[in-house]
Amino acid sequence: MTMQVVGCSHHQTPIGVREQLAFSPDQTRAALAEFRRRFPSCEAVLISTCNRVELYTATQNGDLPERLEIVRFLAGFHECDPEALDRYVYDRLDEAAVRHLFTVASSLDSMVVGEPQILAQVKEAYRLATEQSSAGPLMHGVFQAARKVARRVASETAIHHRRVSIPSVAVADFAQQIFERFDDKQTLVIGAGEMAEETLRYLRDQGARDVTVVNRNRRRAEELARRWDGRALEWERRFEGLAAADLVISTTGAEEPVISLAEYQSIEAERCDRPLFILDLAVPRDVDPAIGTRPAVYLYSVDDLRQACEENRRRRDKELPAAMKIIEQETASFLADLHRRATAPVIRRLRSGWTKSKEDELQRLFHRLPELDQRARAEIEQSFDRLVNKLMHPPLESLRNESRQGMPNTLLEALSRLFQLKD
């Protein structure tokens, strides 16, 4: 088996480029079908999230598309310039590709290390590929192993217990202290930046569904609302949204507060003392701090959350070596198992062929020397066995050495041809 991943991620690719390359579920199905048509001998899984687009490919015969072919395929699907895309793309082969998938699935390569969403996204990508018949036994093995690795990292380390981004801390450590459930709550987003979208992602994982977006730029508000199945509201109607909201996320770049104490008090009676969670992520602040003193209002600024983030980050960083050790252990274990399964049939056929030749020669020899007693025959058989083992040692040792360096397809094929080993 030969495996490769070609893709781009938040590490080195701007969000504008990632947006151009993003695949919806329907686009993923169409892309996988087209890929299989072009490269019928390859299995493929396409992972597309807010932070990464990666195409994993695998084949039994080692005939994978070149990196540039895959870049052109991805760019061509979205009618992008492949040369402009190529500068952001990375590729990993064989052991490095397996390790990368395990790291991604375990959320150690995420923008926020330990985020819980990525494993579900990896599983969904594999499910779509299976539905499209673009993932077969090769991908099944490695993606099942990735799930096992992610479960080990989650259960044996505290990586997933340490939220380190302001939005994750705000939702998990603060909002959940106020609300037991989010599926019946209304969320108002003021502004349309990346921080607002990341916070929405955590709220959606907790069940939030009702989202309203207001922004001075109406088009950007509509784009963010569309991505989250919400609705956009005119900037001038933001106080109408505030009166109805249970949670408010504010992330504008305004120099002055966009909600003053007097403006909040003008709609306060409409709220009937319902709890209001306000996450003010703007610097300077969007929400007058005095609003936090009003009844049933829970107002948190960036500074309120930063200390919790830093403490969680320090604790999480202590867990990273243990998590990476699991990745290395599982990568080595998977490759060793893969190598055993790949080499076992060749070794079996090689040993079977040489054993038959040995037995034929022994039978011929014993036929010509009938006077040999049982003890002499046993001694001769042992000598022949030792000779066969010595002759087999060099090719088997070569297989083991190549297995340590990667997936031993080339040597397996050479041995099969050299010794005419039939399937």
C-alpha positions as CSV (number, residue, x, y, z in Angstrom):
1,M,0.0,0.0,0.0
2,T,1.1,3.5,-0.8
3,M,-0.7,6.5,0.8
4,Q,-0.5,10.2,0.2
5,V,-2.2,13.3,1.5
6,V,-2.2,16.6,-0.4
7,G,-3.9,19.7,1.2
8,C,-3.7,23.0,2.9
9,S,-4.7,24.2,6.4
10,H,-4.9,27.1,8.7
11,H,-1.1,26.8,9.4
12,Q,0.0,28.5,6.2
13,T,-3.1,29.1,4.1
14,P,-5.2,32.4,4.4
15,I,-8.9,32.0,5.1
16,G,-9.7,33.5,1.7
17,V,-7.9,30.7,-0.1
18,R,-9.5,28.1,2.2
19,E,-12.9,29.5,1.4
20,Q,-12.3,29.1,-2.3
21,L,-11.3,25.5,-1.8
22,A,-14.0,24.5,0.6
23,F,-16.3,21.6,-0.4
24,S,-19.9,21.2,0.6
25,P,-21.1,17.6,1.1
26,D,-22.6,17.5,-2.4
27,Q,-19.4,19.0,-3.9
28,T,-17.4,16.3,-2.0
29,R,-19.5,13.6,-3.6
30,A,-19.1,15.1,-7.0
31,A,-15.3,15.6,-6.6
32,L,-14.8,12.0,-5.3
33,A,-16.7,10.6,-8.3
34,E,-14.7,12.6,-10.7
35,F,-11.4,11.7,-9.0
36,R,-12.2,8.0,-9.2
37,R,-13.1,8.4,-12.9
38,R,-9.7,9.9,-13.5
39,F,-7.7,7.6,-11.2
40,P,-9.6,4.4,-11.0
41,S,-6.9,2.5,-9.2
42,C,-6.9,4.9,-6.3
43,E,-9.0,5.1,-3.2
44,A,-9.7,8.6,-1.9
45,V,-11.1,10.5,1.1
46,L,-11.7,14.3,1.0
47,I,-11.7,16.2,4.3
48,S,-13.0,19.7,4.1
49,T,-13.5,21.9,7.2
50,C,-13.2,25.6,8.0
51,N,-9.5,25.1,8.8
52,R,-8.3,22.5,6.2
53,V,-8.9,20.9,2.8
54,E,-7.1,17.5,2.4
55,L,-7.3,14.8,-0.1
56,Y,-6.1,11.4,1.1
57,T,-5.3,8.8,-1.6
58,A,-4.1,5.2,-1.4
59,T,-3.3,2.4,-3.8
60,Q,-2.1,-1.1,-3.6
61,N,0.2,-0.9,-6.7
62,G,2.0,2.3,-5.8
63,D,0.7,4.2,-8.8
64,L,-0.5,7.4,-7.1
65,P,-1.2,10.7,-8.9
66,E,1.6,13.3,-8.5
67,R,1.2,16.2,-6.1
68,L,0.7,18.7,-9.0
69,E,-2.0,16.5,-10.5
70,I,-3.9,16.7,-7.3
71,V,-3.4,20.4,-6.9
72,R,-4.7,20.9,-10.4
73,F,-7.7,18.6,-9.7
74,L,-8.6,20.6,-6.5
75,A,-8.1,23.9,-8.2
76,G,-9.9,22.9,-11.4
77,F,-13.0,21.8,-9.4
78,H,-13.4,25.3,-8.0
79,E,-12.0,27.0,-11.1
80,C,-9.0,28.4,-9.2
81,D,-5.5,29.1,-10.4
82,P,-3.4,26.0,-9.6
83,E,-0.1,27.9,-9.6
84,A,-1.5,30.4,-7.0
85,L,-2.8,27.5,-4.9
86,D,0.4,25.4,-5.1
87,R,2.4,27.7,-2.8
88,Y,0.1,26.9,0.1
89,V,-0.2,23.1,-0.4
90,Y,1.7,20.5,1.5
91,D,2.0,16.8,0.8
92,R,2.9,13.7,2.9
93,L,3.7,10.2,1.8
94,D,3.3,6.8,3.4
95,E,4.4,6.9,7.1
96,A,4.3,10.7,7.2
97,A,0.8,10.6,5.7
98,V,-0.4,8.1,8.3
99,R,1.1,10.1,11.1
100,H,-0.5,13.3,9.8
101,L,-4.0,11.7,9.6
102,F,-3.6,10.4,13.2
103,T,-2.5,13.8,14.4
104,V,-5.5,15.5,12.6
105,A,-8.0,13.1,13.9
106,S,-6.7,13.5,17.5
107,S,-7.1,17.3,17.2
108,L,-3.4,17.9,17.7
109,D,-3.1,19.8,14.4
110,S,-6.2,21.9,14.9
111,M,-6.3,25.7,15.3
112,V,-7.4,25.0,18.9
113,V,-5.6,21.9,20.0
114,G,-8.1,19.5,21.6
115,E,-11.2,20.8,19.8
116,P,-13.8,18.0,19.8
117,Q,-15.3,18.7,16.3
118,I,-12.5,17.4,14.1
119,L,-12.9,13.7,14.8
120,A,-16.6,13.9,13.8
121,Q,-15.5,15.7,10.7
122,V,-13.0,13.0,9.8
123,K,-15.6,10.3,10.4
124,E,-18.1,12.1,8.2
125,A,-15.5,12.5,5.4
126,Y,-14.8,8.8,5.5
127,R,-18.6,8.0,5.4
128,L,-19.1,10.2,2.3
129,A,-16.2,8.5,0.6
130,T,-17.6,5.1,1.5
131,E,-21.0,6.1,0.1
132,Q,-19.3,7.1,-3.2
133,S,-17.3,3.9,-3.3
134,S,-14.1,5.9,-3.4
135,A,-12.9,4.4,0.0
136,G,-12.2,0.7,0.1
137,P,-10.2,-1.7,2.3
138,L,-7.0,0.4,2.3
139,M,-8.7,3.6,3.5
140,H,-10.9,1.5,5.9
141,G,-7.8,0.3,7.7
142,V,-6.1,3.6,8.2
143,F,-9.3,5.6,9.0
144,Q,-10.4,3.0,11.6
145,A,-6.9,3.2,13.1
146,A,-7.3,7.0,13.2
147,R,-10.4,6.7,15.2
148,K,-8.7,4.4,17.7
149,V,-5.8,6.8,18.0
150,A,-8.1,9.8,18.7
151,R,-10.0,7.8,21.4
152,R,-6.7,6.9,23.1
153,V,-5.6,10.6,23.1
154,A,-8.9,11.6,24.5
155,S,-9.0,9.0,27.2
156,E,-5.3,8.8,28.2
157,T,-4.6,12.6,28.2
158,A,-6.3,15.7,29.3
159,I,-5.9,17.4,25.9
160,H,-9.6,17.6,25.3
161,H,-10.3,18.9,28.8
162,R,-8.2,22.0,28.3
163,R,-10.0,24.7,26.3
164,V,-7.5,27.3,25.2
165,S,-9.4,29.7,22.9
166,I,-11.4,32.6,24.2
167,P,-14.6,31.4,22.4
168,S,-14.2,27.8,23.7
169,V,-13.7,29.0,27.3
170,A,-16.6,31.4,27.0
171,V,-19.0,28.8,25.9
172,A,-17.8,25.8,27.9
173,D,-16.6,27.4,31.1
174,F,-19.0,30.3,31.4
175,A,-22.1,30.1,29.2
176,Q,-22.8,26.5,30.4
177,Q,-22.9,27.8,33.9
178,I,-25.8,30.0,33.0
179,F,-27.8,27.8,30.5
180,E,-28.4,24.1,30.8
181,R,-29.3,23.9,27.1
182,F,-28.8,26.0,24.0
183,D,-31.2,24.5,21.5
184,D,-34.0,26.8,22.7
185,K,-31.9,29.9,23.0
186,Q,-31.6,32.8,20.5
187,T,-28.1,34.0,19.6
188,L,-27.3,37.5,18.4
189,V,-24.0,38.1,16.6
190,I,-22.9,41.7,16.3
191,G,-20.1,41.9,13.7
192,A,-19.0,39.2,11.2
193,G,-15.4,38.4,12.0
194,E,-13.5,35.1,12.5
195,M,-13.9,35.2,16.3
196,A,-17.6,35.5,16.0
197,E,-17.7,32.5,13.6
198,E,-15.5,30.4,16.0
199,T,-17.8,31.2,18.9
200,L,-20.8,30.2,16.8
201,R,-19.0,26.9,16.0
202,Y,-18.8,26.0,19.7
203,L,-22.4,27.1,20.4
204,R,-23.6,25.0,17.5
205,D,-21.8,22.0,19.0
206,Q,-23.8,22.6,22.2
207,G,-27.1,22.7,20.3
208,A,-27.6,26.4,19.4
209,R,-29.6,26.8,16.3
210,D,-31.4,30.2,16.3
211,V,-28.8,32.7,15.0
212,T,-29.2,36.4,14.0
213,V,-26.4,38.4,12.6
214,V,-26.1,42.2,12.4
215,N,-23.2,44.1,10.8
216,R,-22.7,47.5,9.3
217,N,-21.8,45.7,6.1
218,R,-25.1,44.0,5.3
219,R,-23.4,41.7,2.7
220,R,-21.0,40.2,5.3
221,A,-23.8,39.8,7.7
222,E,-25.8,37.8,5.1
223,E,-22.8,35.7,4.3
224,L,-22.1,34.7,7.9
225,A,-25.9,34.1,8.5
226,R,-26.1,31.9,5.5
227,R,-23.1,29.7,6.6
228,W,-24.9,29.1,9.9
229,D,-28.5,28.8,8.6
230,G,-29.3,32.0,10.4
231,R,-30.8,35.3,9.4
232,A,-29.3,38.8,8.9
233,L,-30.8,41.9,10.5
234,E,-30.2,45.5,9.5
235,W,-27.7,47.4,11.7
236,E,-30.3,49.8,12.8
237,R,-32.4,47.0,14.2
238,R,-29.7,45.5,16.4
239,F,-31.6,46.6,19.6
240,E,-34.6,44.6,18.4
241,G,-32.3,41.6,18.2
242,L,-30.9,42.4,21.6
243,A,-34.3,42.4,23.2
244,A,-35.0,38.9,21.9
245,A,-31.6,37.4,22.5
246,D,-30.4,35.0,25.1
247,L,-26.7,35.1,24.0
248,V,-24.9,38.0,22.4
249,I,-21.5,37.8,20.7
250,S,-20.0,41.1,19.8
251,T,-16.8,41.4,17.7
252,T,-16.9,44.7,15.8
253,G,-14.0,47.0,15.1
254,A,-15.8,50.1,16.4
255,E,-13.9,52.7,18.4
256,E,-16.9,53.4,20.6
257,P,-19.4,51.0,22.3
258,V,-22.1,49.9,19.9
259,I,-24.4,49.3,22.9
260,S,-24.5,51.9,25.6
261,L,-26.1,51.6,29.0
262,A,-28.9,53.9,28.0
263,E,-29.6,51.9,24.8
264,Y,-29.7,48.7,26.7
265,Q,-32.1,50.2,29.3
266,S,-34.4,51.3,26.5
267,I,-35.2,47.6,25.7
268,E,-34.6,46.1,29.2
269,A,-38.3,46.0,30.1
270,E,-39.0,43.9,27.0
271,R,-36.6,41.2,28.3
272,C,-38.7,40.5,31.4
273,D,-35.6,39.7,33.5
274,R,-34.6,36.8,31.2
275,P,-30.9,35.9,31.7
276,L,-28.6,37.5,29.1
277,F,-25.1,36.2,28.4
278,I,-22.9,38.8,26.6
279,L,-19.5,37.9,25.2
280,D,-17.7,41.1,24.2
281,L,-14.7,40.1,22.2
282,A,-14.0,43.5,20.8
283,V,-11.0,45.7,21.7
284,P,-12.0,48.5,22.3
285,R,-15.1,47.0,24.0
286,D,-18.4,47.0,22.1
287,V,-20.6,46.9,25.2
288,D,-20.7,49.5,27.9
289,P,-19.3,47.7,31.0
290,A,-22.0,49.2,33.1
291,I,-24.5,46.9,31.4
292,G,-22.9,44.1,33.3
293,T,-24.3,45.5,36.5
294,R,-27.9,45.2,35.3
295,P,-30.1,42.4,36.6
296,A,-29.7,39.0,35.0
297,V,-26.9,40.2,32.7
298,Y,-23.7,38.2,32.5
299,L,-21.1,40.3,30.6
300,Y,-17.6,39.0,29.9
301,S,-14.8,40.8,28.1
302,V,-11.6,39.4,26.5
303,D,-9.7,40.2,29.7
304,D,-12.2,38.3,31.8
305,L,-11.5,35.2,29.8
306,R,-7.8,35.5,29.0
307,Q,-6.7,34.3,32.4
308,A,-8.7,31.1,32.1
309,C,-7.4,30.5,28.6
310,E,-3.8,30.9,29.8
311,E,-4.2,28.5,32.7
312,N,-5.8,26.0,30.5
313,R,-3.1,26.4,27.9
314,R,-0.4,25.7,30.4
315,R,-2.1,22.6,31.6
316,R,-2.8,21.4,28.1
317,D,0.9,21.9,27.0
318,K,1.9,19.5,29.7
319,E,-0.2,16.9,28.1
320,L,1.2,17.3,24.5
321,P,4.2,15.1,24.9
322,A,2.0,12.2,26.1
323,A,-0.4,12.8,23.2
324,M,2.4,12.8,20.7
325,K,3.9,9.6,22.2
326,I,0.5,7.9,21.5
327,I,0.6,9.2,17.9
328,E,4.1,7.7,17.4
329,Q,3.2,4.4,19.1
330,E,0.1,4.0,17.0
331,T,1.8,5.0,13.8
332,A,4.5,2.4,14.3
333,S,1.9,-0.2,15.3
334,F,-0.3,0.5,12.2
335,L,2.7,0.4,9.8
336,A,4.0,-2.8,11.4
337,D,0.7,-4.5,11.0
338,L,0.4,-3.2,7.5
339,H,3.9,-4.5,6.6
340,R,3.1,-7.9,8.1
341,R,-0.1,-8.1,6.0
342,A,1.7,-6.9,2.9
343,T,4.8,-9.2,3.2
344,A,3.2,-12.3,4.7
345,P,1.8,-13.6,1.3
346,V,5.1,-13.1,-0.4
347,I,7.1,-14.7,2.4
348,R,4.6,-17.6,2.5
349,R,4.9,-18.2,-1.3
350,L,8.7,-17.9,-1.2
351,R,9.0,-20.3,1.7
352,S,6.5,-22.7,0.1
353,G,8.4,-22.7,-3.2
354,W,11.8,-23.4,-1.6
355,T,10.3,-26.0,0.8
356,K,8.9,-27.9,-2.2
357,S,12.3,-27.8,-3.9
358,K,13.9,-29.0,-0.7
359,E,11.5,-31.9,-0.4
360,D,11.9,-32.9,-4.0
361,E,15.7,-33.0,-3.7
362,L,15.4,-35.0,-0.4
363,Q,13.1,-37.5,-2.0
364,R,15.5,-37.9,-5.0
365,L,18.5,-38.2,-2.7
366,F,16.9,-40.8,-0.4
367,H,15.7,-42.7,-3.4
368,R,19.3,-43.0,-4.6
369,L,20.7,-43.8,-1.2
370,P,18.3,-46.4,0.2
371,E,20.9,-47.7,2.6
372,L,20.6,-44.5,4.8
373,D,19.2,-45.2,8.2
374,Q,16.6,-43.0,9.9
375,R,19.2,-41.1,12.0
376,A,21.2,-40.2,8.8
377,R,18.1,-39.1,7.0
378,A,17.1,-36.9,9.9
379,E,20.5,-35.3,9.9
380,I,20.4,-34.6,6.2
381,E,16.9,-33.1,6.5
382,Q,18.1,-30.7,9.2
383,S,21.0,-29.7,7.0
384,F,18.6,-28.9,4.2
385,D,16.3,-26.9,6.5
386,R,19.3,-24.9,7.8
387,L,20.3,-24.2,4.2
388,V,16.8,-23.0,3.2
389,N,16.7,-20.8,6.2
390,K,20.1,-19.3,5.4
391,L,19.1,-18.7,1.8
392,M,15.8,-17.0,2.9
393,H,17.5,-14.8,5.5
394,P,18.9,-12.1,3.1
395,P,15.6,-11.4,1.3
396,L,13.6,-11.4,4.5
397,E,16.1,-9.1,6.2
398,S,15.9,-6.8,3.2
399,L,12.1,-6.8,3.5
400,R,12.4,-5.9,7.2
401,N,14.8,-3.1,6.6
402,E,12.6,-1.6,3.9
403,S,9.6,-1.9,6.1
404,R,11.3,0.2,8.7
405,Q,11.8,3.0,6.2
406,G,8.4,2.9,4.6
407,M,5.8,0.7,2.9
408,P,7.8,-2.1,1.1
409,N,5.9,-2.2,-2.3
410,T,9.0,-1.9,-4.5
411,L,10.9,-4.8,-2.9
412,L,7.8,-6.9,-2.7
413,E,7.2,-6.5,-6.4
414,A,10.9,-7.2,-7.2
415,L,10.9,-10.4,-5.1
416,S,7.7,-11.6,-6.7
417,R,9.1,-11.2,-10.2
418,L,12.6,-12.5,-9.3
419,F,11.3,-15.7,-7.8
420,Q,8.2,-15.9,-10.0
421,L,5.8,-16.0,-7.1
422,K,2.2,-16.5,-8.2
423,D,-0.8,-15.2,-6.3
